[in-house]
Amino acid sequence: MASSSAYSCSTKKTCGQMTSCEEAQYHLKECGNGQLDRDNDGVPCEAICN
């Protein structure tokens, strides 16, 4: 499991740029990147986090 330090909020990413569900969750929760959770169900990038 990757630690939070492996990810950075310095660049805003899209789901297509995520390498894992963990990374997508980090960007949603820690970076406030709400565009990753289009249906507002708390699950970012449904294509990789299902």
RAJOMO-V384147 format. One record per residue. N is the residue number from 1. RES is the residue in one letter. OMEGA is omega in whole degrees, -180 to 180 (999 if undefined). BURIAL is # if it has 9 or more other ideal C-beta (glycine too) atoms within 8 Angstrom, else .. D_LAST is the distance of its C-alpha to the last C-alpha in Angstrom with 1 decimal. Layout:
BEGIN
N:RES:OMEGA:BURIAL:D_LAST / N:RES:OMEGA:BURIAL:D_LAST
END
This chain:
BEGIN
1:M:-178:.:17.5 / 2:A:177:.:18.6 / 3:S:-179:.:20.9 / 4:S:-178:.:20.9 / 5:S:179:.:23.9 / 6:A:-178:.:22.0 / 7:Y:-179:#:20.7 / 8:S:176:.:22.9 / 9:C:-174:.:23.0 / 10:S:177:.:25.9 / 11:T:178:.:24.2 / 12:K:-176:.:21.7 / 13:K:173:#:18.9 / 14:T:180:.:16.7 / 15:C:180:#:13.1 / 16:G:-180:.:15.0 / 17:Q:-179:.:16.8 / 18:M:179:#:14.1 / 19:T:180:.:14.3 / 20:S:176:.:11.5 / 21:C:179:#:8.7 / 22:E:179:.:11.8 / 23:E:179:#:13.9 / 24:A:179:#:11.9 / 25:Q:178:#:12.0 / 26:Y:-179:#:15.6 / 27:H:178:#:16.5 / 28:L:-173:#:15.2 / 29:K:-174:.:16.9 / 30:E:-176:#:19.8 / 31:C:180:#:20.7 / 32:G:-179:.:20.1 / 33:N:-175:#:18.4 / 34:G:-180:.:17.3 / 35:Q:179:.:16.9 / 36:L:-178:#:13.4 / 37:D:-173:#:12.3 / 38:R:-179:.:14.0 / 39:D:175:.:13.4 / 40:N:178:.:14.3 / 41:D:178:.:11.8 / 42:G:180:.:11.5 / 43:V:180:.:8.0 / 44:P:171:#:9.1 / 45:C:-176:#:8.3 / 46:E:-178:.:5.4 / 47:A:179:.:6.5 / 48:I:-180:#:6.0 / 49:C:180:#:3.8 / 50:N:999:.:0.0
END
